[in-house]
Amino acid sequence: MKKVLFLALAAVSFSFASCDSKTENAQEAQAEQVEEAGEAKADAMEAAGNEAGADSVEASTEAKADAMENAADATDAK
């Protein structure tokens, strides 16, 4: 379910990519990489039986990626 949601979000972000500057697109790509790395780490932790740690890692990396995307949006709005 998480991967389906992530792919849907990625598809939506690509649909708006044509409206953004190159700088904003680069910042959003970095945010996606942060989120993907967090998902991979959380999946590994979950597979090892550390469900609480996986949830924590996933939540923190998602928050960081969201903050990065918001900062990217703010740079384009100026």
SULBELPE-V978746 format. One record per residue. N is the residue number from 0. RES is the residue in one letter. PSI is psi in whole degrees, -180 to 180 (none if undefined). OMEGA is omega as a letter, one per 30 degrees, with the letter a starting at -180 (999 if undefined). D_FIRST is the distance of its C-alpha to the first C-alpha in Angstrom with 2 decimals. Layout:
n->{N	N}
res->{RES	RES}
psi->{PSI	PSI}
omega->{OMEGA	OMEGA}
d_first->{D_FIRST	D_FIRST}
This chain:
n->{0	1	2	3	4	5	6	7	8	9	10	11	12	13	14	15	16	17	18	19	20	21	22	23	24	25	26	27	28	29	30	31	32	33	34	35	36	37	38	39	40	41	42	43	44	45	46	47	48	49	50	51	52	53	54	55	56	57	58	59	60	61	62	63	64	65	66	67	68	69	70	71	72	73	74	75	76	77}
res->{M	K	K	V	L	F	L	A	L	A	A	V	S	F	S	F	A	S	C	D	S	K	T	E	N	A	Q	E	A	Q	A	E	Q	V	E	E	A	G	E	A	K	A	D	A	M	E	A	A	G	N	E	A	G	A	D	S	V	E	A	S	T	E	A	K	A	D	A	M	E	N	A	A	D	A	T	D	A	K}
psi->{-40	-40	-36	-44	-44	-43	-36	-43	-39	-41	-42	-42	-35	-31	-28	-2	-31	-18	-7	160	167	-36	-46	-41	-39	-42	-39	-34	-39	-40	-41	-38	-40	-45	-41	-41	-40	-41	-43	-43	-42	-40	-41	-41	-40	-41	-30	-2	7	73	-43	-42	-39	-43	-41	-46	-44	-43	-42	-40	-33	-41	-41	-43	-41	-42	-40	-41	-40	-40	-38	-43	-38	-34	-32	-25	-16	none}
omega->{a	a	l	l	l	l	l	l	l	l	l	a	l	a	l	a	a	a	a	l	l	l	l	l	l	l	l	l	l	l	l	l	l	a	l	l	l	l	a	l	l	l	l	l	l	l	l	l	a	a	a	l	l	l	l	l	a	a	a	l	l	l	l	l	l	l	l	l	l	l	l	l	a	l	a	a	a	999}
d_first->{0.00	3.81	5.47	5.18	6.31	8.64	9.98	10.69	12.46	14.28	15.44	16.75	18.48	20.14	21.42	23.25	24.47	27.67	28.74	28.58	31.19	30.94	30.99	28.10	26.06	26.94	25.96	22.56	22.08	23.01	20.50	17.70	19.19	19.28	15.63	14.80	17.36	16.02	12.52	14.54	16.80	14.28	12.72	16.38	17.31	14.67	15.92	19.38	18.78	18.89	15.94	17.92	18.84	15.37	14.36	17.65	17.36	14.00	15.53	18.78	17.69	15.60	18.79	20.95	19.15	19.34	23.00	23.68	22.34	24.41	27.39	27.01	27.00	30.05	31.95	31.64	32.73	36.06}
